[in-house]
Amino acid sequence: MILRNDYFATFTDRPIVTPEAGIQVMTALSRDSKEHVAQTRDLVLANGGGEEEGWPARER
């Protein structure tokens, strides 16, 4: 999905960079259940992924 900058900016308080200034990507995954979300998170963390500090706490 490609988002316009004004809409993309509603997902973060951080500045949105332009292609001339940098590069960025936001990846979204869809899961069928809360349990599948938790399994995916655990798999990502077990394989070197991480959680960004400062994001709102998510219900577990």
Phi and psi in degrees as GROMACS dihedral restraints (atoms count N, CA, C in turn):
[ dihedral_restraints ]
;  ai    aj    ak    al  type     phi  dphi    fc
    3     4     5     6     1  -110.2    20    10
    4     5     6     7     1   129.2    20    10
    6     7     8     9     1  -112.9    20    10
    7     8     9    10     1   146.1    20    10
    9    10    11    12     1   -69.1    20    10
   10    11    12    13     1   149.3    20    10
   12    13    14    15     1   -56.9    20    10
   13    14    15    16     1   -40.6    20    10
   15    16    17    18     1   -64.8    20    10
   16    17    18    19     1   -35.4    20    10
   18    19    20    21     1   -77.0    20    10
   19    20    21    22     1   -42.8    20    10
   21    22    23    24     1   -57.1    20    10
   22    23    24    25     1   -36.1    20    10
   24    25    26    27     1   -63.6    20    10
   25    26    27    28     1   -18.6    20    10
   27    28    29    30     1   -73.7    20    10
   28    29    30    31     1   -10.4    20    10
   30    31    32    33     1   -91.7    20    10
   31    32    33    34     1    -7.8    20    10
   33    34    35    36     1  -154.6    20    10
   34    35    36    37     1   156.7    20    10
   36    37    38    39     1   -94.1    20    10
   37    38    39    40     1    -5.6    20    10
   39    40    41    42     1   -80.2    20    10
   40    41    42    43     1   156.8    20    10
   42    43    44    45     1   -67.6    20    10
   43    44    45    46     1   146.6    20    10
   45    46    47    48     1   -93.5    20    10
   46    47    48    49     1   122.9    20    10
   48    49    50    51     1   -84.9    20    10
   49    50    51    52     1   155.2    20    10
   51    52    53    54     1   -92.0    20    10
   52    53    54    55     1   160.2    20    10
   54    55    56    57     1   -58.3    20    10
   55    56    57    58     1   -28.8    20    10
   57    58    59    60     1   -71.3    20    10
   58    59    60    61     1   -26.7    20    10
   60    61    62    63     1   -97.3    20    10
   61    62    63    64     1   -21.2    20    10
   63    64    65    66     1   179.2    20    10
   64    65    66    67     1  -167.3    20    10
   66    67    68    69     1  -137.3    20    10
   67    68    69    70     1   146.7    20    10
   69    70    71    72     1  -155.0    20    10
   70    71    72    73     1   161.7    20    10
   72    73    74    75     1  -150.5    20    10
   73    74    75    76     1   146.0    20    10
   75    76    77    78     1  -124.1    20    10
   76    77    78    79     1   124.4    20    10
   78    79    80    81     1  -110.6    20    10
   79    80    81    82     1   132.8    20    10
   81    82    83    84     1  -121.0    20    10
   82    83    84    85     1   137.2    20    10
   84    85    86    87     1  -118.0    20    10
   85    86    87    88     1   144.5    20    10
   87    88    89    90     1  -106.7    20    10
   88    89    90    91     1   134.5    20    10
   90    91    92    93     1  -129.2    20    10
   91    92    93    94     1   153.6    20    10
   93    94    95    96     1   -82.1    20    10
   94    95    96    97     1   -17.9    20    10
   96    97    98    99     1  -153.3    20    10
   97    98    99   100     1   164.2    20    10
   99   100   101   102     1   -62.2    20    10
  100   101   102   103     1   -36.9    20    10
  102   103   104   105     1   -64.7    20    10
  103   104   105   106     1   -39.7    20    10
  105   106   107   108     1   -67.4    20    10
  106   107   108   109     1   -35.2    20    10
  108   109   110   111     1   -60.8    20    10
  109   110   111   112     1   -47.1    20    10
  111   112   113   114     1   -63.1    20    10
  112   113   114   115     1   -41.2    20    10
  114   115   116   117     1   -62.5    20    10
  115   116   117   118     1   -43.0    20    10
  117   118   119   120     1   -64.6    20    10
  118   119   120   121     1   -44.4    20    10
  120   121   122   123     1   -58.3    20    10
  121   122   123   124     1   -48.6    20    10
  123   124   125   126     1   -59.9    20    10
  124   125   126   127     1   -40.3    20    10
  126   127   128   129     1   -64.1    20    10
  127   128   129   130     1   -43.9    20    10
  129   130   131   132     1   -61.6    20    10
  130   131   132   133     1   -47.8    20    10
  132   133   134   135     1   -65.1    20    10
  133   134   135   136     1   -36.1    20    10
  135   136   137   138     1   -69.2    20    10
  136   137   138   139     1   -19.2    20    10
  138   139   140   141     1  -111.1    20    10
  139   140   141   142     1    26.0    20    10
  141   142   143   144     1    97.9    20    10
  142   143   144   145     1    -1.5    20    10
  144   145   146   147     1   -73.6    20    10
  145   146   147   148     1   172.7    20    10
  147   148   149   150     1  -149.1    20    10
  148   149   150   151     1   172.4    20    10
  150   151   152   153     1  -112.1    20    10
  151   152   153   154     1   134.9    20    10
  153   154   155   156     1   -73.4    20    10
  154   155   156   157     1   130.3    20    10
  156   157   158   159     1   -66.7    20    10
  157   158   159   160     1   145.7    20    10
  159   160   161   162     1    93.9    20    10
  160   161   162   163     1    -7.6    20    10
  162   163   164   165     1   -76.9    20    10
  163   164   165   166     1   151.4    20    10
  165   166   167   168     1   -59.5    20    10
  166   167   168   169     1   144.6    20    10
  168   169   170   171     1   -62.8    20    10
  169   170   171   172     1   139.7    20    10
  171   172   173   174     1  -104.3    20    10
  172   173   174   175     1   145.6    20    10
  174   175   176   177     1   -64.3    20    10
  175   176   177   178     1   134.2    20    10
